[in-house]
């Protein structure tokens, strides 16, 4: 997904949900904060999103902009409606685990 595609899918998610603030999680979140991300970060054709103020509306986003509907077949990318519970961090850090 490229930046203009990211902007398009976020605007579409805002339109579908009627919410102004859309949270993006996962690998495509980099497109919201990095002007020129590494090419290897641009392979995914989905943005995992939910409306900040009403996460339940993610179902509306999924239904209209998710994998399979007309949006994906027209543009080649899509929004996956998720929720805040999708992001789960570690409960404790393992000092032996090396992050690469």
N, C-alpha and C positions, 0 to 999 in steps of 0.2 A: 504494500500500500504506500503510495506517495502522499506528500503533504496535501496536495489539492484534493485527493480522494478522501483523506482523513477529514479535512475541513467539510467536505460535502456530506459525509456520513454523519458527522456530529451535528451539522445543521439539520439534516433530515431527521435525526433522532430527537432533536429539540422540537421540530415541527410536529412530529407524530405524537410525542408525549405532552406537548403543550408546556414544557418546562424549559427554562433558560439555562440551567446549569446541568451539564452532562458530565458524569465521572467516567473516565477511561482507565481501565486496568489492563494489565498484560503488556505484551511486547509493543503494541502500537501506541501506548501511552508516551513513548519517547517522542513521537511526532508532535506532541503538544508542547514540548519544552526544548527540543534540540533542533536547531535550524538545518543542520546537515548531518543526520545520523549515518552510521556505517551502513553500507549497502546490505550487509547480512541481516540487518534489523528490519528490512522492508519486504520480506517475502510473504508474510501473512496477509491474507486478503480479508481479514475480519478485524473489527474493533469491538472489544468487549466493553459494553457501556451500560450505565443506568442513570436515571435522573437523580440528582443529589437530594432533592427535597421530597421526592415520592418514588422510592425505588420499585414500588409495585408496578409502576408504569413501564418497567422493563419488558413486561409481557407484551405490551402494545408495540414496543420497538421491535421485539423479536418477531411478532406476527406480520409486521409491515416491511421490515428491513432485514430480516434474518435470512439464514441460508435457505435457498430454494425459492422464495417469493420473486416476484417480478423485478424487484430492485436489484438483486444479485445477478439475474440473467441479463439485465439491461446494462449494468455498470461493471460487473466482474468483481465486485467487492461487496461487503455487507456488514451489518451491525449484529452482534449477538447480545441479546438482552440478558444481563446478569444481575447480581445484587451485591450489596456490601458483604454478605456472608461468603462470597466467592473467594475473597482474599483471605487467606489464612497464613499467618506467620508462625514461625517455630515457637514452641512454648519455652524452650531454653536453648541456648547456643551450645553446640558441641565443640569444644576447643580442638579436638582431633580432626574435625572436618575442615578440609581446605577448600575454600571457594576459589574458583578459577574464573 
